[in-house]
Amino acid sequence: MTEQKTETALSSDVTEVRAQKLKLLREQVGDVYPAHFHRTMTNAELAEKYAGLELDTESGDIVTVAGRVYSSRNSGMFMDIHDASGKIQIFSHKDTTPEGARALLPLIDLGDIIGVTGMVRRTKRGELTINAHEITMLTKALLPMPEKWHGVTDVETRYRKRHLDIMTNEDSKLRFKQRSKIISGIRRFMEDDGFMEVETPMLQSIYGGATAEPFKTHHNTLKLDMYLRIAPELFLKRTLVSGLTDKVFEVNRNFRNEGVSTRHNPEFTMMECYWAYADYEDMMDLVERLFASLAVSIHGSTEFAFGEQQISFKGPFRRVPMPDAVKEATGIDFLAIKTDEEARAAAKAAGFAVEKDWTWGECLAFIFEEKVEGTLIQPAHVTHFPKDISPFAKEVPGEPRLVERFETYCNAWEIGNAFSELNDPEEQRKRMVEQLEQAHARGEKDKQLDEEFLDAIDQGMPPAGGLGIGVDRLIMLLTNSPSIRDIILFPARRNKND
C-alpha cells in the first residue's frame, strides 16, 4: 500500500483508485464521513498510561483511538496511525480482529483517518500496540500523502500547502507548536507583570502610530473609506489616558502594504505595551526579563542556537548609544558635529552616499544602518536615537538632538522599539502636524490628522514608557528559522498562476 508519489506529480491513476475505494466503502459501510466518533484517549495519553506495560504483555484494557494512517505493512496487518499528539501501532490479525474489520484493510490508504477499538499490548520488540477489534472509516482521503521519507520538498509547496508540510514534517509541526507556546508565554508574562490586555480596532478610519503604507477598504453601510491598522499605538495611549489601567498591552495583527522578504510579511504579529510612570530604561528591563523567560520556556535555558551562532538572552543586554556605536565603527563623532551640512560632509568624506537634504540625524541613522546594524549578533539595546527620525519620544536631558528611544537588536535584526513617550499635548500636536505635512509632500494624500487622539492627549496622558516587539522575528530566533514564512502558518504568497 505504499504510494511513491510526490506533491508535484500527482498520478490520475492513484486518485481514480481512491475514488473507486470510496465507492466500495459507501456500498459496504454506508457513511464514510461519520459525524460522530468518540475516542477514549489520545495517542499521547495512551503512551503515558501504559508506559510501564512489560514486553509481550496484554493490558486487558479496551481503548478507542483515532488518527491518520501514516504507514501500512503486510497488507495492512500493521498500521501506524497519528493524531496531533503522537502515533500508535495498530495490529489486525485473524486471531484478534473480526473478519468484517479485516475486510476494510484493502480499502484503507495512507492518509485515511480511521478509528480503532481494541486491546492494548506491548510487543516483544517494545512497541505499544492495539490489537484491533473494530475499525471505523472516519475520513477517506482522495489525494495521496507526500512520500513519507522526503515529505514536501518544494519550498513554495510547503508554504502553499502547509497542511501537507505539517503532516509530513516533524520540524514544521514543532515550530508551530513552539509559536503557540511563545505567544501564550508573552501573554502570561505580561499579565503576571501586572499588564492588562485589551483589544483595539483593526479597521480604522484614520491610520497612524507608525509610518507605513496601509491597506485600504470601504465600509458600504457607513459609506466610509477605512484602513487595516498599521499599529495599535494611538488607541493604546488613549486607553492609558482613560485610567482603566496603568499597564496596558495588546498582542495584535498589523498590516502594512509593503515589501515581502525573509523578515517581512504584509500581516504580522506585534506585542505593544504602555506603562504609566515608567520610561525607556524600564522598558529595557522588561524586554530582558521577557526574552529570558521565553528562551527558558522553549529551550530550558537562556542560551540557544540560531544557525551557526549561539545566542544568549541572559540579561543585562549590552546598551550602547547610537552616536557612540557609529563613532566606534567609523571614527565619526556626530556629537561634535553641529550642523546638517557638517554631518553630510563628514559622511561623504567617509565614503557614504547621502542625500543633499538629509539632516544631522538622518546621516547618523544611515551610517548606523550601514556599518553597525549588521554587527549586532548578540542582543543589544541601541539607545539615544536622533530626534529627526523619532518625533514622538522625549528628548535626552542636555542633548535635544537625541531622544530617549531604544531599539533591541539580535542577529542583526530589529526585534523591539521603545520610547519614553511624548505626553506634552502642544508638542504632540506640533510634531503630528509636521509629520502629516511630510506625508502629504511624499504623495500620501490619504494621511489625516487624528483629532480624536489629540483630544485624548489634551485630557492628559501620564508619563509612560512604550514598547513594541516584533513577535514573528522573536519566534524566528527562538525556533532557529531563517525565514518569516517558516513561522507564519499561512504566509502571504502570489497566486499560483502568476
N, C-alpha and C positions, 0 to 999 in steps of 0.2 A: 504493500500500500504506500510505498514511498514515491513521492512525486518530485521529480527532478526538474522543476520549472522555476524560472526566475520571475521577479516582479515586472521585468521589461519585455518578456517573451511569453505571453500567456497563450497556451495552446487552446484552440477552439474545441479540440477533441476532449481535453480534460474537463472543460465546462459542460460539454454535452453529456459526458459520463455522469457528472454530478447531477445534472438535471434529470437524467434517467433514474438515478438512485432516489432522488427526491420523489419522483412519481411512484416508484415502487414502495417507498416508505409510506406515502399517503395511502396507498392501497392496503398496506399491511397493518399500520398502526393508527392511521387516521391523522390526528393533529400532530404535525412535525414541529410546530412552534407553539407549544402549550403556554398558556398564561400563568399557570401555577405549578411550582415545584418547590418543595421545601427541603433543604438540606439540614442536617443536624449539626454540622460544624464545617469550618473552613479547613483547607489542607494544612495550614499552619497550626491551627488548634488541634487537629488530629495528630500531627507530628509531635506537638508538645505533650499531649495527653499520654501518648504511647511511646514516649522516648525511652522508657525503661523496659519495654517489651523484649524478651530474650529471643535469640536466634531460633528459627524454625519452631515458632510458637504461635498458636492462635490465642487471641484475647478473649474470645467468647462474646464479644460485643458486636452488635449490628449497627452500622452507621450509614448515613446517606451523605454523599458528597456530589459536587458538580464541578465541571470545568471544561476547558477546550482541549481537544486531543492534539498533543504535540508530537507524539511518536507512536508507532504501531509495529509490533513484531510478531512473527509466527502467525500470520493471517489474523491478527487482532487478538490472539490469546493474551499477549502482554500489550498494554497501552499505558502511556503516561498522560495524565490529564493535569492541566494547570488552571488554578484560579488566581486571583490577584495576590494571594498570599504565598503561593508555592505550588509544588507538584506532588502527586501521589500516583503510585503504580496500581493499575487495575489488572487482575488476573481472571480470565474467563476460560474455564476448562469444563469438559463434560462431567467431571466428578463433582463440581461445585456449582456450576452455572446451568440453569434450566435450558432446554433446547430452544424455547421461544426467545430468550435473551440472546443466545448464541447465534440465532438466525439473523440478528441485526448486524453482526460483526462485518459481513461482506459489504454492507451498505454504509458503513462508517468510514469517513475520510479524515485525513489530517485537517484540522481547523474546525471540525464539527464540535458542537458543545453538547455534552451528554451528562445525564445524571446517573449515579450508580449507588445501589444499596447492596451492602454485603458485609462479610466478616473481616475484621481487622486482624492481620497476622504479620509476623516478621519472617522473611525468607531466610534460608540458610546463608545467603550472601549478605544479609543485614538490611535488605530493602523493605521498608514499610509498605505493605501491600493490602489491597482489599480484594478478597475473593468475591467476585460479582455474583449476586443472587438475582438482581434486577438491573436492567439497563434501559434508560429512557432517553430517546432522542429529544433534545431541547431546542436545538437550532441546527439546521442543515446549512453548511457553508457552501455557497455556489461558486466561490472562487478559491483557488488553492493558496496555501500559505507559501511565502518565500522558502527556498531551500534552506533547511534548518541550520546547516553548518556555516553558511555565509550570511544569512539574513538579507536585509535590504542594503545592498552595497552602493547603489547610486545615490549620491548626496541629495540631489533635487527630489528624488522619490521619497527619501527619508522625511523631508520636510512636508512634501505634498500629501503623502500617505502616512502620517505619523502613527496611525493605528497599527500599521504593519511594522514600523520601526520599533515601537514599544513591544509589540507582540513577539518579536524575534531577537531583540537586543537588550540584554540584561543591563548594560551600561546606561542605555537611554531610560529604561524603566527606573533605575536607581536615581538618575539625575532629577527626574520629575517628582519622585518621592522626596528627594532632598529639597527641591524647590519648595514644595508644600511645607516641609518642616521648617525651612528658613523663614518663610513668610509668617507662619504661625508663631515662630520664635521671636520675630520682630514685634508682633502684637503683644505677646506675653511679656516681653522685656519692657516695652513702653508702659503697659498697664501696671506692671509691678513697680515701675519708677514713678507712678503717680499721674501718668498722662491719660487723658480721656480721648477715646476715638470718636470722631464724628464723620459724617458724610456730607460732602459739599457737591454742588451741581456739576455734572459732566457736560451738560448742554447749557451754554451761556449766551446771553445776548451781546455781552461785551467780553472779549477775551483779554486776559492780562496775567501778570505775575511772572512773565518771562518774555524774552524776545525770540519769537519763532513764528513761522507761517502756520496758520490754523487750517483745519478742515472746516468747510462751510456747508451749511444745510439750510433748510427753510421749514418753518413751522406753519402748516397750512391754516389751522384754526386761528392762531394769533396773527397770521399774516406778517411774520417776523423772520428776518434772516438770523440764524443762530450759528454758534461755533462749538465744536468739541474743544474742551478745555485744553490749554497747553500747560497749565499749572493751577493748583488749588490755593495759591498763596493769599490772594486778596480776601477770599471767603474765610480762610482760617484766621486771618488777622481780625476780621470783623467778629468772629467768634470770641477772640481774646478780648475785644472791646466790650462785648456783652457781659463779661464777668461770669459766664457759665462755668468756666474752669480757668485756672492759671497755667495749665499744661495741656495742650491740645495736639492731637496728631491725626493723620489720615494715611492709610495705605491706599493709594489711588492709581487709576489708569489715566495716563496723559496721552495726548495725541498731537503730533507735530508733522505737518505736511512737508517733510524734508527728505533728505537722502537716506538710503539704506546701506548699511555696511556691516562688518562683523561686530560692531559695537552699537549700531543704531537700528531701531525698528520704528515704524511710524506710530505704533502704540506701544507704550512701555509702562512699567510699574515704578512708582516712586513712593518713598515714605517721607512725608513732610510734617514737621512739627514746629510749634512755637511755645516758648517757655517764658512766662512773665517774670520780671525781676531777675532774669539771667542775662548773660552776654555771650559773645562768641567763644570765650575761653571755657565757659560751662558747657557749650555745645561740643567743643573738642573732647572734653572728658566724657560726655555722653557717647560720642562716636566710638571712642576707645573701649568703653565698657560694653557697648552693644556688639561691636565686631568680635571682641574676645569671647563673649557669651555665645555667639553664633558659631564661631570656629570650634569651640568645645562641644557644642551640641552635635555638630556634624562629624568632627574628626577626633573628639576626645582630647583635644589639645589646642593651644593657640597657634601651633605651628602646623603647616600643611604644604603639600607640593602643588605648584602650578607650573605645568610644563617642566622645564629643567631647573626652575627656581624653587627655593624653599622660602616660603613666606611666613612671617611671624606677625600675628595680631596681638602679641603681648604688649601692653602699654607700659610707659607712655610712648607715643609715636614721636618721631622727630618733628620739631616745629621750626620752620625757617621763614623769615620774611622774604617776600618776592624780590625786593631790591638786593638783599644780601645774597640770595641764590644766584641772581644774574651777575652780580659782581664777582662771586666765586668762580662762575663758569666762564666769564668773558673779560673780567677786569674793568668793565664799565661801571662806574659808581654813579648811579642815577640820582642818589640823594644829593650829590654835589652839583648836579646839572639843574640850572634854574629855569630855563625856558624850553618851549616846544622846539624852537629852531635848533638849540644846542643839542637836544635829545635826538633829533633827526640826523644832525651832523655826526654825532658820536656813533649812532647806529650804522650810518653809511660808511664811516671810517673803519668800522669793524667788519664790514663786508655784508651788512644786512640790507636787503632791498625794502625800503619803507616808502609809504605814500607821502606825497608832498604836503598833505594837510593833516597828517597824523599828529596827535598830541603827545605830550611827555608820557602820559600813562599808556597810551596805545603802543608807543615804541617799547616801553618796558615790558608790557604784556606779550608783545610779539616775540621779543628776544627770549623771554622766558619759555614760551611755547617751542621755539626753535632749538634752544640749547639746553634747557633744564628738564622740561616735562618728561622727555624720553628716558631720563636717567633715574627717575623716581620709582624704583622697583619695590623696595620695602615701603610700607605705609608711612606717609608723612603728611603733615598739615602745612600747606603753604599759606602764609598769613600776609597781612598788610598789602592788599591789592590796591591798585590805583583807583582813585575816586572817579576818574574819567570813564572807567568801564564798570563801576559798581555804584550806580546812582542811588541805591536805596539802603546803604549801610552808613553807620555813624563814622565820623572822622576819627582817626587816631589822634589822641591828645598831643598837641605840639607839632603835628605834621599833617596839615589839612589836605595835602595831595594824596594821602593814603587813608584807607578806611579799615574798620575792624571787621574784616572778612577773611575767611579761610576756605580753601578747597582741600579735600583729602584725596591724595593720590596713592595708587598702588598698581604695580605692573605698568607704570606709565599711563594709567587711566585715571581720569577724574571719577571718583566714587561719590563724593559728597561736597556740598556747597553750603556755607553758613555765614550769617551776618550777626552783628549787633544791630538790631533792626532800627531803622529810622522811624521815629514816632512824633516828630515835630510837624504838625499839620500844615503850617505855611511852607516849610521847606519841602514837605512831601508833595504838595500841590505844584510848587515851582519845578521840581525835578520831573514829575509826571508830565507836565505841560511841555518841558524841554524834550522829553523822550517822545511825546506824541508828534511834535514838530519834526524831529529827526525821522520818525517813521513815515510821515507824510512826504518828506523830502526824498525818501527811498522808494516812494511809489506805493506804500502800504495805505491805500485810501480807506480800507475798512477799519483801521485802528481808531478807537474812540477813547475819550477820557471817561474813566469810571467814576462818575459823580457820587454814586451810592457808596463806594468805598471811601472816597474823600469825605463824605458826610459822616461816615462812621469814625474816621480818624479825628475829625473835628470834635467828636464826642469825648475823645481822649483814650488813647491806647497806652497801656503801661509799657515801660522799657522792657525789652524782651530780646531773647536770642531766638533766631530762626534757623532751621536746618532742613535741607533736602538731601536724600540719599537715593542714588540710582540702584534700585533693588536688583534689576536684571544684571548689571555689571558685578554687583556684590555676589550674586548667585554664580555667575561665571567663574569668579575667583574661587569660591568655596567648593565648586564641583569640578574644577580643572577643565573648564570648557572654553576653547579659544574663540568660539563664535556665539553671538547672542541668539542665533537661530537654533542652537543646540539646547537652549534652556527655556525657550518660549514654545509652548505646546503646539501652537498653530501659527507660525510666523508669517508675516506678510510676504507675498510672492507674486510674480507675474502670472497672468492667465496661462494655462498650459499651452495654448496655441500661439502665444505672442512670440 
